Amino acid sequence: MKILLLGKNGQVGWELQRSLAPLGELIALDRHMVDGLCGDLSDLEVLRATIRQAKPDIIVNAAAYTAVDKAESETELADRVNGVASSVLAQEAALLGAWLIHYSTDYVFNGQGATPWQETDAAAPVNHYGSSKLAGEQAIIASGCKYLIFRTSWVYGARGNNFAKTMLRLAKDREVLNVISDQIGAPTGAELIADVTALAIVQVMQRPELAGLYHLAANGEVSWHGYACYVIDFAQANSEQLAVTAINPIETTAYPTPARRPLNSRLNTQKLRDNFSLHLPDWQNGVTRMLREVLNK
């Protein structure tokens, strides 16, 4: 089995290099040309040629345009990478009879209410990033290819930048942190996403009827403020020297950004857990593991 991974150096892509390696021959690409192959989603013709040359059995697309605020001004690039490129991947997968594994986001929803979003709920993005990701989903579903789409949220990894690292860095220099308390979700580790992907691929190859759209997130929920408090408490309990003495909760309206953020990022993962017989651990498990790695504890 040949697997083509795009976005190999992103947070999820980095972990996928590990989790997918035992499943078959893995070709992992980023935006640079290697042996005539290139995973640059902004260059649609090169992308199409790469898939036709590689002839994979499975395409795993962990690449995306993820600069949420910049997407409000770089609309054409966001649409090309998140929307049109997804259509190209789906078309080529359909021609090859290959599976397409793709990642999307809770930002396809309007973020209202407090009920965890189900796969069947109506999409209504509140920013352009969400709109571009929704366009990608719709193109894949309409293509007729065999696919798994995983919507996830609040993704972090020990590698690269993340919210927890930012809080730790700021806490070393500032006595007071102001953190948003009215956005709710579940911090979800790239490691968990990669492992679930590999497990799902194994099952879907045997049971193609499991194809479809799924919500994938760690169990539980927390605000950004609660997440920050958890991170700082853990660091201080493990003898980190921090200047911070107070973490104040603030509302989203007190921290304006170019792109609107959904307040409700909760995802209902029942369909994923039932169909693939998976257990999704509490968000604290992955965050603790990541913090131990970051802090070398």
Residue pairs with C-beta under 8 A, 6 or more apart in sequence:
1 23
1 24
1 25
1 57
1 58
1 205
2 24
2 25
2 27
2 54
2 55
2 56
2 57
2 58
3 20
3 23
3 24
3 25
3 26
3 27
3 56
3 57
3 58
3 59
3 60
4 27
4 29
4 50
4 51
4 54
4 56
4 58
4 59
4 60
5 13
5 16
5 17
5 20
5 26
5 27
5 28
5 29
5 39
5 60
5 62
6 13
6 29
6 39
6 41
6 59
6 60
6 61
6 62
6 63
6 89
7 13
7 30
7 39
7 61
7 62
7 63
7 64
8 14
8 16
8 17
8 28
8 29
8 30
8 39
8 62
9 30
10 62
10 63
10 64
10 160
11 155
11 156
11 157
11 159
11 160
11 162
11 190
12 62
12 103
12 155
12 157
12 190
12 193
12 194
13 28
13 30
13 62
13 63
14 157
14 159
14 160
14 190
15 157
15 190
15 191
15 193
15 194
15 195
16 28
16 60
16 62
16 194
16 197
16 198
17 26
17 28
18 194
19 194
19 195
19 197
19 198
20 26
20 60
20 194
20 197
20 198
20 201
22 198
23 198
23 201
23 202
24 57
24 58
27 37
27 54
27 56
29 37
29 38
29 39
29 50
30 39
30 63
31 38
31 39
31 40
31 42
32 38
33 46
36 50
36 53
37 50
37 53
37 54
38 46
38 47
38 50
39 47
39 50
39 63
40 46
40 47
41 47
41 61
41 63
41 64
41 65
41 80
41 81
41 85
42 77
42 80
42 81
42 85
44 80
44 84
44 85
44 88
47 85
47 88
47 89
48 88
48 92
51 59
51 89
51 92
51 93
51 96
52 92
55 96
56 96
56 98
57 96
57 98
57 99
58 98
58 99
58 100
58 101
58 201
59 89
59 92
59 93
59 98
59 99
59 100
59 101
60 101
60 197
61 86
61 89
61 100
61 101
61 102
61 103
62 103
63 81
64 81
64 82
64 103
64 133
65 71
65 74
65 77
65 78
65 81
65 82
65 129
65 132
66 129
67 74
67 78
67 129
68 107
68 127
68 129
68 257
68 259
68 261
69 257
69 258
69 259
70 258
71 78
71 127
71 128
71 129
71 132
71 259
72 127
72 128
72 258
72 259
73 258
75 128
75 132
78 128
78 129
78 132
79 132
79 135
81 132
82 129
82 132
82 133
82 135
82 136
83 132
83 133
83 135
83 136
83 139
84 139
85 136
86 102
86 135
86 136
86 137
86 139
86 140
87 136
87 139
87 140
87 143
89 100
89 102
89 140
90 100
90 139
90 140
90 142
90 143
90 145
90 147
91 143
91 145
92 98
93 99
93 100
93 143
93 145
93 146
93 147
94 143
94 144
94 145
97 146
98 145
98 146
99 145
99 146
99 147
99 148
99 201
99 204
99 205
99 211
100 140
100 145
100 146
100 147
100 148
101 147
101 148
101 150
101 197
101 200
101 201
102 136
102 137
102 140
102 147
102 148
102 149
102 150
103 149
103 150
103 151
103 152
103 193
104 133
104 134
104 136
104 137
104 149
104 150
104 151
104 152
105 129
105 130
105 133
105 151
105 152
105 153
106 117
106 151
106 152
106 153
106 185
106 217
106 262
106 265
106 266
106 267
107 125
107 126
107 127
107 129
107 130
107 133
107 262
108 123
108 125
108 130
108 133
108 134
108 137
108 151
109 117
109 121
109 123
109 124
109 125
109 130
109 262
109 264
110 124
110 125
110 126
110 262
111 126
111 261
111 262
111 263
111 264
111 265
112 262
112 263
112 264
113 264
114 184
114 264
114 266
115 264
115 266
115 268
116 266
116 267
116 268
116 269
117 215
117 264
117 266
117 267
117 268
118 215
118 268
118 270
118 271
119 151
119 212
119 213
119 214
119 215
119 268
119 271
123 134
125 131
125 133
125 134
126 260
126 261
126 262
127 259
127 260
127 261
128 259
129 259
130 262
137 149
137 213
140 147
140 149
141 147
141 149
141 213
146 208
146 211
147 211
147 212
148 197
148 200
148 201
148 204
148 210
148 211
148 212
148 214
149 212
149 213
149 214
150 193
150 196
150 197
150 214
150 215
150 216
150 272
151 213
151 214
151 215
151 216
151 267
152 188
152 193
152 215
152 216
152 217
152 267
153 185
153 186
153 188
153 217
153 265
153 267
154 163
154 185
154 186
154 187
154 188
154 217
154 265
155 188
155 189
155 190
155 193
156 162
156 163
156 164
156 187
156 188
156 189
156 190
156 287
156 290
157 189
157 190
157 191
157 290
158 191
158 290
158 293
158 294
159 190
162 290
163 187
163 224
163 227
163 228
163 231
164 227
164 231
164 287
164 290
164 291
164 294
165 294
167 177
167 179
167 228
167 231
167 232
168 231
168 232
168 235
168 240
168 242
168 294
168 295
170 177
170 244
171 177
171 232
171 235
171 242
171 243
171 244
172 241
172 242
172 243
172 244
173 243
174 243
174 244
175 243
175 244
175 245
175 246
176 244
176 245
176 246
176 247
176 248
177 228
177 232
177 244
177 246
177 247
177 248
178 248
178 250
178 254
178 255
179 224
179 225
179 228
179 247
179 248
179 249
179 250
180 223
180 224
180 225
180 249
180 250
180 251
180 252
180 254
180 255
181 223
181 224
181 225
181 226
181 249
181 250
181 251
182 223
182 251
182 252
182 263
183 223
183 224
183 252
183 261
183 262
183 263
183 265
184 221
184 222
184 223
184 263
184 264
184 265
184 266
185 217
185 221
185 222
185 265
185 266
185 267
186 217
186 218
186 219
186 220
186 221
186 222
186 265
186 266
186 267
186 283
187 218
187 222
187 227
187 283
187 286
187 287
188 216
188 217
188 218
188 283
188 286
189 218
189 286
189 287
189 289
189 290
191 286
191 289
192 218
192 280
192 281
192 286
193 216
196 216
196 272
196 276
196 278
196 280
199 276
199 278
200 210
200 214
200 276
203 210
203 276
204 210
204 211
210 275
210 276
214 269
214 271
214 272
214 275
215 267
215 268
215 269
215 271
215 272
216 267
216 269
216 272
216 280
217 267
217 269
217 280
218 280
218 281
218 282
218 283
218 285
218 286
219 269
219 280
219 281
219 282
219 283
220 282
220 283
220 284
221 266
221 283
222 230
222 283
223 249
225 247
225 249
225 250
227 287
228 247
229 247
230 284
230 287
231 287
231 291
232 242
232 244
232 247
234 288
234 291
235 242
235 291
235 295
236 242
238 295
238 297
240 295
252 261
252 263
269 280
272 278
272 280
273 279
273 280
291 297
